[in-house]
Amino acid sequence: MTGRVLRTVAALVVFAVAVFPVYWMVLTAFKPTKDIQSATPTFLPISITFEHFGTAVAAQGFFSFWRNSLLVAGGAVLLALLVALLAAYAVARLRWRGRRAFVLMVFIAQMTPWEALLIPIYVIARDTGMLDTLWMLTLVYFMITLPFTIVTLRGFLAAIPPDLEEAALVDGCSRGQAFRRVVFPLLAPGLLATSLFGFITAWNEFAFANVLIIKDQDDRTLPVWLSSFQNTFGTDWGATMAASTLFMLPVLLIFVVLQGRVTTGIVGGAVKG
């Protein structure tokens, strides 16, 4: 009984530590400026204002940077899903020489800190003339999210009985038709899970976006724009927190809508490897 109480208390403490910064950000976004600048902090909303959100949305380039982030994150996720789906199927269903080495390389790539590749990628982008382009940023995010997508989809494919495909083949389907009609619909939770986590990774990434987009400031993404937001508004913390809250909303809404299928996908992808 005592152990259960201690675990519950520990879980609540971890939850509070993790959630409080987000709560404070949202609370500050709705606080009037006089309450934000008050010497006595308030932890509950006394009065609410939407003025800071209006200031954030009216900031120069807000919708352009929002569009850039959506294009880059969405493009990277779609590319990663397409390539990872084929690679995961080949690893989970087919037997070919070098398969184990390929899986090992994927795991190594997943564990590699991508920040260590920041300089080599910058040199490649510079020498190929792809600096200051959203295409290069999309390819980098594709590279970052691909290993995780392959590993997760591989585990999920391994959990689908091969007998289902074999039955479809006996009924006259080709391997491609069996995959499209039988396997692909069963992969929906895994696809949603990998898509969400890939999107979060690309949506929140700052280092590569800050280094690869230098001259053409119109191609910046929202994380880079937020880093200069304080300089733009001086001490307007309300507008800064409002912009951060708006930046968080797309991922939060997607996760709330898809949380059931995402959880199923994570568990399914982790059961078998």
C-alpha positions as CSV (number, residue, x, y, z in Angstrom):
1,M,0.0,0.0,0.0
2,T,2.8,2.4,0.9
3,G,4.6,1.6,-2.3
4,R,1.6,2.4,-4.4
5,V,1.1,5.7,-2.6
6,L,4.8,6.6,-3.2
7,R,4.5,5.7,-6.9
8,T,1.4,7.8,-7.2
9,V,3.0,10.8,-5.5
10,A,6.1,10.5,-7.7
11,A,3.9,10.3,-10.8
12,L,2.0,13.4,-9.7
13,V,5.2,15.3,-9.1
14,V,6.6,14.4,-12.5
15,F,3.3,15.3,-14.1
16,A,3.3,18.7,-12.4
17,V,6.9,19.5,-13.3
18,A,6.2,18.6,-16.9
19,V,2.9,20.4,-17.3
20,F,3.6,23.5,-15.3
21,P,5.7,25.3,-18.0
22,V,3.0,24.7,-20.5
23,Y,0.3,25.9,-18.1
24,W,2.4,29.1,-17.3
25,M,2.9,29.8,-21.0
26,V,-0.9,29.5,-21.7
27,L,-1.8,31.5,-18.6
28,T,0.6,34.3,-19.5
29,A,-0.8,34.4,-23.0
30,F,-4.2,35.3,-21.6
31,K,-3.0,37.6,-18.8
32,P,-3.3,41.4,-19.2
33,T,0.0,43.2,-19.4
34,K,-0.3,44.7,-16.0
35,D,-0.7,41.3,-14.4
36,I,2.3,39.9,-16.3
37,Q,4.5,42.8,-15.1
38,S,3.2,42.6,-11.6
39,A,5.8,41.9,-8.8
40,T,3.4,39.3,-7.3
41,P,2.9,36.4,-9.6
42,T,-0.6,35.0,-10.0
43,F,-1.1,31.3,-10.7
44,L,-4.8,31.5,-11.5
45,P,-6.4,33.6,-14.2
46,I,-7.9,36.7,-12.6
47,S,-8.8,38.5,-15.8
48,I,-8.5,37.3,-19.4
49,T,-7.5,39.2,-22.6
50,F,-7.1,38.1,-26.2
51,E,-5.0,41.2,-27.0
52,H,-1.7,39.3,-27.1
53,F,-3.0,36.8,-29.6
54,G,-4.0,39.6,-31.9
55,T,-0.5,41.1,-31.6
56,A,1.1,37.7,-32.4
57,V,-1.1,37.1,-35.4
58,A,-0.5,40.6,-36.7
59,A,3.3,40.3,-36.5
60,Q,5.1,40.5,-39.8
61,G,5.5,37.1,-41.5
62,F,3.4,35.1,-39.0
63,F,1.3,33.3,-41.6
64,S,4.2,32.9,-44.0
65,F,6.3,31.1,-41.4
66,W,3.3,29.0,-40.3
67,R,2.9,27.9,-44.0
68,N,6.7,27.1,-44.2
69,S,6.5,25.0,-41.1
70,L,3.5,23.1,-42.4
71,L,5.1,22.5,-45.8
72,V,8.4,21.3,-44.4
73,A,7.0,19.1,-41.6
74,G,4.2,17.7,-43.8
75,G,6.6,17.0,-46.8
76,A,9.1,15.3,-44.5
77,V,6.5,13.1,-43.0
78,L,5.0,12.0,-46.3
79,L,8.4,11.2,-47.7
80,A,9.4,9.3,-44.6
81,L,6.2,7.3,-44.7
82,L,6.6,6.3,-48.3
83,V,10.2,5.2,-48.0
84,A,9.8,3.6,-44.6
85,L,6.8,1.7,-45.6
86,L,8.6,0.0,-48.4
87,A,11.8,-0.6,-46.3
88,A,9.9,-1.9,-43.3
89,Y,7.9,-4.3,-45.5
90,A,11.1,-5.6,-47.1
91,V,12.7,-6.1,-43.7
92,A,9.6,-7.7,-42.0
93,R,8.4,-9.9,-44.8
94,L,11.3,-10.7,-47.2
95,R,14.5,-12.6,-46.7
96,W,17.5,-11.1,-48.5
97,R,21.2,-10.9,-48.0
98,G,22.3,-8.0,-45.8
99,R,18.9,-7.6,-44.1
100,R,20.4,-7.8,-40.6
101,A,23.1,-5.3,-41.4
102,F,20.5,-3.0,-42.8
103,V,18.4,-3.2,-39.7
104,L,21.6,-2.6,-37.6
105,M,22.4,0.6,-39.6
106,V,18.8,1.8,-39.1
107,F,19.1,1.4,-35.4
108,I,22.5,3.2,-35.4
109,A,21.1,6.0,-37.4
110,Q,18.2,6.3,-35.0
111,M,20.6,6.6,-32.0
112,T,22.9,9.1,-33.7
113,P,22.6,12.7,-32.3
114,W,21.6,14.6,-35.4
115,E,23.2,17.8,-34.1
116,A,26.6,16.1,-34.6
117,L,25.8,16.2,-38.4
118,L,24.9,19.9,-38.4
119,I,28.3,21.0,-39.9
120,P,28.6,18.2,-42.6
121,I,25.0,18.9,-43.7
122,Y,25.6,22.6,-43.9
123,V,28.7,22.0,-46.1
124,I,26.7,19.7,-48.4
125,A,23.9,22.2,-48.7
126,R,26.4,25.0,-49.4
127,D,28.3,23.0,-52.0
128,T,25.1,21.9,-53.8
129,G,23.5,25.3,-53.8
130,M,20.6,24.3,-51.6
131,L,21.2,26.7,-48.7
132,D,18.2,28.9,-47.9
133,T,15.7,26.5,-49.5
134,L,12.8,24.7,-48.0
135,W,13.6,21.6,-50.1
136,M,16.9,21.1,-48.2
137,L,15.2,21.6,-44.9
138,T,12.5,19.0,-45.9
139,L,15.2,16.5,-46.9
140,V,17.0,17.0,-43.6
141,Y,13.8,16.4,-41.6
142,F,13.0,13.4,-43.8
143,M,16.4,12.0,-42.9
144,I,15.9,12.7,-39.2
145,T,12.4,11.0,-39.0
146,L,13.1,8.1,-41.4
147,P,14.9,5.7,-38.9
148,F,12.2,5.9,-36.3
149,T,9.5,5.4,-38.9
150,I,11.2,2.3,-40.3
151,V,11.7,0.8,-36.8
152,T,8.1,1.4,-35.7
153,L,6.5,0.2,-39.0
154,R,8.7,-2.9,-39.0
155,G,7.5,-3.9,-35.6
156,F,3.9,-3.2,-36.5
157,L,4.2,-5.3,-39.8
158,A,5.8,-8.1,-37.8
159,A,2.6,-8.2,-35.6
160,I,0.4,-8.8,-38.7
161,P,0.1,-12.5,-39.4
162,P,1.7,-13.5,-42.8
163,D,-1.2,-15.9,-43.2
164,L,-3.5,-13.0,-44.2
165,E,-1.3,-12.2,-47.2
166,E,-0.9,-15.8,-48.1
167,A,-4.6,-16.2,-48.2
168,A,-4.9,-13.2,-50.5
169,L,-2.3,-14.7,-52.7
170,V,-4.1,-18.0,-52.9
171,D,-7.3,-16.1,-53.9
172,G,-5.5,-14.7,-56.9
173,C,-4.0,-11.4,-55.6
174,S,-0.5,-10.3,-56.5
175,R,1.8,-9.4,-53.7
176,G,1.2,-5.7,-54.3
177,Q,-2.6,-6.2,-54.3
178,A,-2.4,-8.3,-51.1
179,F,-0.4,-5.6,-49.4
180,R,-2.7,-2.8,-50.6
181,R,-6.0,-4.6,-49.8
182,V,-5.0,-6.6,-46.7
183,V,-1.9,-5.3,-44.9
184,F,-2.1,-1.6,-45.6
185,P,-5.6,-1.1,-43.9
186,L,-4.3,-2.9,-40.8
187,L,-1.3,-0.5,-40.6
188,A,-3.5,2.5,-40.0
189,P,-2.6,2.9,-36.2
190,G,1.1,2.4,-36.9
191,L,1.0,5.0,-39.7
192,L,-0.8,7.5,-37.6
193,A,1.7,7.0,-34.7
194,T,4.8,7.4,-36.8
195,S,3.2,10.3,-38.7
196,L,2.4,12.2,-35.5
197,F,5.9,11.7,-33.9
198,G,7.6,12.5,-37.2
199,F,5.5,15.7,-37.5
200,I,6.3,16.7,-33.9
201,T,10.0,16.3,-34.6
202,A,10.0,18.3,-37.8
203,W,7.6,20.9,-36.4
204,N,9.7,21.7,-33.3
205,E,13.2,21.4,-34.9
206,F,15.3,24.6,-34.5
207,A,19.0,23.9,-35.1
208,F,18.9,22.9,-38.7
209,A,16.3,25.5,-39.6
210,N,18.4,28.2,-38.0
211,V,21.6,27.1,-39.8
212,L,20.3,26.2,-43.2
213,I,18.1,29.3,-43.7
214,I,20.4,32.3,-43.4
215,K,19.9,34.9,-46.1
216,D,16.3,34.3,-47.3
217,Q,14.4,35.2,-44.1
218,D,11.1,34.6,-45.8
219,D,11.8,30.8,-45.7
220,R,12.2,30.7,-41.9
221,T,10.1,28.3,-39.9
222,L,8.1,29.1,-36.8
223,P,10.7,27.9,-34.2
224,V,13.3,30.2,-35.8
225,W,10.8,33.1,-35.9
226,L,9.9,32.5,-32.3
227,S,13.6,32.8,-31.3
228,S,13.6,36.4,-32.6
229,F,10.1,37.2,-31.3
230,Q,11.3,38.7,-28.1
231,N,13.6,41.0,-29.9
232,T,10.7,42.1,-32.1
233,F,8.4,42.9,-29.2
234,G,10.9,43.9,-26.6
235,T,9.5,43.0,-23.2
236,D,6.0,42.0,-24.5
237,W,6.0,38.6,-22.9
238,G,2.3,38.3,-23.4
239,A,2.7,38.3,-27.2
240,T,5.6,36.0,-27.0
241,M,3.6,33.4,-25.0
242,A,0.6,33.8,-27.2
243,A,2.7,33.1,-30.3
244,S,4.2,30.0,-28.5
245,T,0.7,28.8,-27.6
246,L,-0.5,29.2,-31.2
247,F,2.7,27.3,-32.3
248,M,1.7,24.4,-30.0
249,L,-1.9,24.1,-31.0
250,P,-1.6,22.1,-34.3
251,V,0.3,19.2,-32.7
252,L,-1.9,19.3,-29.6
253,L,-5.1,19.1,-31.6
254,I,-3.8,16.3,-33.8
255,F,-2.8,14.3,-30.8
256,V,-6.1,14.8,-29.0
257,V,-8.1,13.7,-32.1
258,L,-5.9,10.7,-32.8
259,Q,-4.7,9.7,-29.3
260,G,-6.5,6.3,-29.3
261,R,-5.0,5.1,-32.6
262,V,-1.6,6.6,-31.8
263,T,-1.4,4.7,-28.5
264,T,-2.4,1.5,-30.3
265,G,0.2,2.1,-33.0
266,I,3.0,2.7,-30.4
267,V,2.2,-0.5,-28.5
268,G,1.8,-2.5,-31.8
269,G,5.1,-1.2,-33.1
270,A,6.9,-2.1,-29.8
271,V,5.6,-5.6,-29.4
272,K,7.7,-7.3,-32.0
273,G,11.0,-6.2,-33.5
